[in-house]
Every structure is written in structure tokens, then in C-alpha cells.
Amino acid sequence: MPEEEFIINVFCLIDDLFQKLFPTPLRTRGYEPKLSDSEVITIEMVGEWLGYHKDKDIWKYS
């Protein structure tokens, strides 16, 4: 499976599960985040799967 397709599949799975687990928004105050919770979790999980164990390394990869 191409890497892009893998990332999309992981995101869809995480987003569906996240919406089932947390049907109401967790954040109700503060500024609007640039990334959704599902996007952040996807970035972290795919980064770990690719072998990038630090946030700094994940962002270098992208």
C-alpha cells in the first residue's frame, strides 16, 4: 500500500473512532486549533510507525 494511502486510512479509522468516543467537543474555550484532534493523533501514530519517536523528527519528515 502506498504511504499516502496508508496515512489516509489511518486518519479515517482514528477520526471515526474519535467521534464515537467523544461525540461532544473536548475543547470549548480558547482559540480555534489549526489541527483537529484526529489529525494530531494520526500524525503521532504514523510518525511512530515510521520510526520517528520525537516530535522534532516527525516534523522534519514532513
PyMOL commands that place a pseudoatom at each C-alpha (Angstrom):
pseudoatom trace, name=CA, resn=MET, resi=1, chain=A, elem=C, hetatm=0, pos=[0.000, 0.000, 0.000]
pseudoatom trace, name=CA, resn=PRO, resi=2, chain=A, elem=C, hetatm=0, pos=[1.420, 3.433, -0.879]
pseudoatom trace, name=CA, resn=GLU, resi=3, chain=A, elem=C, hetatm=0, pos=[2.389, 5.566, 2.109]
pseudoatom trace, name=CA, resn=GLU, resi=4, chain=A, elem=C, hetatm=0, pos=[-0.166, 8.297, 1.316]
pseudoatom trace, name=CA, resn=GLU, resi=5, chain=A, elem=C, hetatm=0, pos=[-2.974, 5.747, 1.169]
pseudoatom trace, name=CA, resn=PHE, resi=6, chain=A, elem=C, hetatm=0, pos=[-1.814, 4.283, 4.498]
pseudoatom trace, name=CA, resn=ILE, resi=7, chain=A, elem=C, hetatm=0, pos=[-1.906, 7.724, 6.137]
pseudoatom trace, name=CA, resn=ILE, resi=8, chain=A, elem=C, hetatm=0, pos=[-5.397, 8.399, 4.782]
pseudoatom trace, name=CA, resn=ASN, resi=9, chain=A, elem=C, hetatm=0, pos=[-6.648, 5.016, 6.025]
pseudoatom trace, name=CA, resn=VAL, resi=10, chain=A, elem=C, hetatm=0, pos=[-5.166, 5.591, 9.479]
pseudoatom trace, name=CA, resn=PHE, resi=11, chain=A, elem=C, hetatm=0, pos=[-6.749, 9.046, 9.640]
pseudoatom trace, name=CA, resn=CYS, resi=12, chain=A, elem=C, hetatm=0, pos=[-10.186, 7.729, 8.649]
pseudoatom trace, name=CA, resn=LEU, resi=13, chain=A, elem=C, hetatm=0, pos=[-10.003, 4.985, 11.271]
pseudoatom trace, name=CA, resn=ILE, resi=14, chain=A, elem=C, hetatm=0, pos=[-8.860, 7.363, 14.019]
pseudoatom trace, name=CA, resn=ASP, resi=15, chain=A, elem=C, hetatm=0, pos=[-11.413, 10.027, 13.077]
pseudoatom trace, name=CA, resn=ASP, resi=16, chain=A, elem=C, hetatm=0, pos=[-14.299, 7.542, 13.131]
pseudoatom trace, name=CA, resn=LEU, resi=17, chain=A, elem=C, hetatm=0, pos=[-13.233, 6.111, 16.487]
pseudoatom trace, name=CA, resn=PHE, resi=18, chain=A, elem=C, hetatm=0, pos=[-12.580, 9.538, 17.986]
pseudoatom trace, name=CA, resn=GLN, resi=19, chain=A, elem=C, hetatm=0, pos=[-16.053, 10.761, 17.013]
pseudoatom trace, name=CA, resn=LYS, resi=20, chain=A, elem=C, hetatm=0, pos=[-17.630, 7.652, 18.587]
pseudoatom trace, name=CA, resn=LEU, resi=21, chain=A, elem=C, hetatm=0, pos=[-15.626, 8.008, 21.796]
pseudoatom trace, name=CA, resn=PHE, resi=22, chain=A, elem=C, hetatm=0, pos=[-16.058, 11.788, 22.102]
pseudoatom trace, name=CA, resn=PRO, resi=23, chain=A, elem=C, hetatm=0, pos=[-19.323, 12.842, 20.416]
pseudoatom trace, name=CA, resn=THR, resi=24, chain=A, elem=C, hetatm=0, pos=[-19.175, 16.311, 22.008]
pseudoatom trace, name=CA, resn=PRO, resi=25, chain=A, elem=C, hetatm=0, pos=[-16.134, 18.565, 21.568]
pseudoatom trace, name=CA, resn=LEU, resi=26, chain=A, elem=C, hetatm=0, pos=[-13.479, 18.250, 24.264]
pseudoatom trace, name=CA, resn=ARG, resi=27, chain=A, elem=C, hetatm=0, pos=[-12.373, 21.858, 23.871]
pseudoatom trace, name=CA, resn=THR, resi=28, chain=A, elem=C, hetatm=0, pos=[-14.936, 24.568, 24.399]
pseudoatom trace, name=CA, resn=ARG, resi=29, chain=A, elem=C, hetatm=0, pos=[-12.734, 27.569, 25.158]
pseudoatom trace, name=CA, resn=GLY, resi=30, chain=A, elem=C, hetatm=0, pos=[-9.724, 29.261, 23.706]
pseudoatom trace, name=CA, resn=TYR, resi=31, chain=A, elem=C, hetatm=0, pos=[-8.672, 29.836, 20.139]
pseudoatom trace, name=CA, resn=GLU, resi=32, chain=A, elem=C, hetatm=0, pos=[-9.609, 27.557, 17.263]
pseudoatom trace, name=CA, resn=PRO, resi=33, chain=A, elem=C, hetatm=0, pos=[-6.824, 24.960, 16.804]
pseudoatom trace, name=CA, resn=LYS, resi=34, chain=A, elem=C, hetatm=0, pos=[-5.129, 24.673, 13.420]
pseudoatom trace, name=CA, resn=LEU, resi=35, chain=A, elem=C, hetatm=0, pos=[-5.330, 20.853, 13.505]
pseudoatom trace, name=CA, resn=SER, resi=36, chain=A, elem=C, hetatm=0, pos=[-8.140, 18.644, 14.688]
pseudoatom trace, name=CA, resn=ASP, resi=37, chain=A, elem=C, hetatm=0, pos=[-7.554, 16.121, 17.466]
pseudoatom trace, name=CA, resn=SER, resi=38, chain=A, elem=C, hetatm=0, pos=[-7.835, 13.318, 14.900]
pseudoatom trace, name=CA, resn=GLU, resi=39, chain=A, elem=C, hetatm=0, pos=[-5.159, 14.918, 12.731]
pseudoatom trace, name=CA, resn=VAL, resi=40, chain=A, elem=C, hetatm=0, pos=[-2.752, 15.277, 15.652]
pseudoatom trace, name=CA, resn=ILE, resi=41, chain=A, elem=C, hetatm=0, pos=[-3.275, 11.675, 16.760]
pseudoatom trace, name=CA, resn=THR, resi=42, chain=A, elem=C, hetatm=0, pos=[-2.762, 10.485, 13.162]
pseudoatom trace, name=CA, resn=ILE, resi=43, chain=A, elem=C, hetatm=0, pos=[0.487, 12.431, 12.823]
pseudoatom trace, name=CA, resn=GLU, resi=44, chain=A, elem=C, hetatm=0, pos=[1.813, 10.961, 16.067]
pseudoatom trace, name=CA, resn=MET, resi=45, chain=A, elem=C, hetatm=0, pos=[0.778, 7.382, 15.283]
pseudoatom trace, name=CA, resn=VAL, resi=46, chain=A, elem=C, hetatm=0, pos=[2.073, 7.372, 11.711]
pseudoatom trace, name=CA, resn=GLY, resi=47, chain=A, elem=C, hetatm=0, pos=[5.280, 9.054, 12.881]
pseudoatom trace, name=CA, resn=GLU, resi=48, chain=A, elem=C, hetatm=0, pos=[5.830, 6.299, 15.429]
pseudoatom trace, name=CA, resn=TRP, resi=49, chain=A, elem=C, hetatm=0, pos=[5.081, 3.636, 12.811]
pseudoatom trace, name=CA, resn=LEU, resi=50, chain=A, elem=C, hetatm=0, pos=[7.687, 5.207, 10.517]
pseudoatom trace, name=CA, resn=GLY, resi=51, chain=A, elem=C, hetatm=0, pos=[10.233, 5.113, 13.338]
pseudoatom trace, name=CA, resn=TYR, resi=52, chain=A, elem=C, hetatm=0, pos=[10.198, 8.778, 14.309]
pseudoatom trace, name=CA, resn=HIS, resi=53, chain=A, elem=C, hetatm=0, pos=[9.961, 8.779, 18.088]
pseudoatom trace, name=CA, resn=LYS, resi=54, chain=A, elem=C, hetatm=0, pos=[10.337, 12.522, 18.687]
pseudoatom trace, name=CA, resn=ASP, resi=55, chain=A, elem=C, hetatm=0, pos=[8.014, 15.282, 17.513]
pseudoatom trace, name=CA, resn=LYS, resi=56, chain=A, elem=C, hetatm=0, pos=[11.003, 17.130, 16.087]
pseudoatom trace, name=CA, resn=ASP, resi=57, chain=A, elem=C, hetatm=0, pos=[11.827, 14.150, 13.845]
pseudoatom trace, name=CA, resn=ILE, resi=58, chain=A, elem=C, hetatm=0, pos=[8.220, 13.826, 12.657]
pseudoatom trace, name=CA, resn=TRP, resi=59, chain=A, elem=C, hetatm=0, pos=[8.111, 17.457, 11.569]
pseudoatom trace, name=CA, resn=LYS, resi=60, chain=A, elem=C, hetatm=0, pos=[11.469, 17.114, 9.752]
pseudoatom trace, name=CA, resn=TYR, resi=61, chain=A, elem=C, hetatm=0, pos=[9.999, 14.202, 7.773]
pseudoatom trace, name=CA, resn=SER, resi=62, chain=A, elem=C, hetatm=0, pos=[7.023, 16.218, 6.535]
for i in range(1, 62): cmd.bond("trace and resi %d" % i, "trace and resi %d" % (i + 1))
show_as sticks, trace
zoom trace
